Amino acid sequence: MEDHVTLEDLVLEHCRHGCHVLLVGPASSGKTSLSLHIAHAMGGGVLYVNTEGSPNDERALQIFADDLGRLRIANVFSQEELLDTLLGIMGGGSLPPTLVVDSVNSLYRPYAWGGELAQDEFMLINALLLQMAREGARVLSTAQVSLEEDRPAGAPILDRYHTLAIRLGKLPGTVRRASIPEGVSCLFEIGGGGVYWRECWRG
């Protein structure tokens, strides 16, 4: 890529300005690996909030294998637990240097509990993530896309509360693509140690 700008550089620059970075894509597009890879590249401590079970924990441990002391993992199993976890962070007196929520919308059920409560909770979750980013934490979250609609559940709320979106897709074979609005696209593969860039370009 011209000027040797990397995707990690661009995301970190946005995080310095209070952005909530959202990685959006279908299953197996590399959201977990890329979010953890970027968090690892940023340096400092990382709190990984996992809503999707043990395989993602194992992926986090692989990527941070060289420095496990930097990584904390919190597993949540309902949208209420996710909200409580974020409220606990906000009330704890200090924010983690980097927060990764994977996936922010996997527990969102817009028609549960009559609909309004679920939507209100989901809105508050995303508002808290943006607030944490504005208060100095580097905040990344992932959102899974429905293959039928090509939009994540809760898209109107996600659109309102994120400030940078990275769109991911799976290409034939083992290659994935990540694209951001600045016109930067990257091809990458996933291995045991994380993400391996193949090519990046502007335009």
C-alpha positions, 0 to 999 in steps of 0.5 A: 500500500502506498506510504506503507499505511496498514489497516492497523495504522488506520484503525489506531488513528481513528481510535485516538479520536474516540471512534467505536470501530465496528467490524461487520461481515458474515460468518467465517469472514474473519471478524474475530481474528481480525479484531483480536489481531488489531487489538494485539497490534495496538499494544497495552491491555485488552479486555475481550468480551466474548458472546459466542463461546469457547472457540473464540476464547481459544482464538484469543489465546492463540493470538495473544500466546506471546503475551497472555498477561495483556489479555483478559477474557469475559464471557457473557451469555445474554444481552443483559449480561453484556449490558451489566458487564459494560456498566461494570466497566464504566463504574469501575473507575478505569477503562481498559486500554482496548475493549473488544466485544465479539459479537455485539449483536449475537445476543440481540433478539429484537422480538424478545420481551415484547421488543422494546426492552431488547431494543432499549438494551441494545441501544444502551450497549452501543451508546456505552461503547461509543462513550467509552471510546470518547473517554479514551478506550480503544473500542472494537466490536464485531457484528454478524451479518445475515446472508439473506439480508446482507445486514446485521441484526440491529443495523439502525442502532449499530449505524447510529453508534459506531464511527468507523465500519470495516466490512469483511467478506470471504473470498474463494479459498482461504482469502478474506477481504477487509474494506473501510470507507476511506477507500482502503481494501486489504486481502488477508488469510488467517493462521494459527498466529492471527492475520497475515496480510497478502495485499492492500490498496487504495481505491 
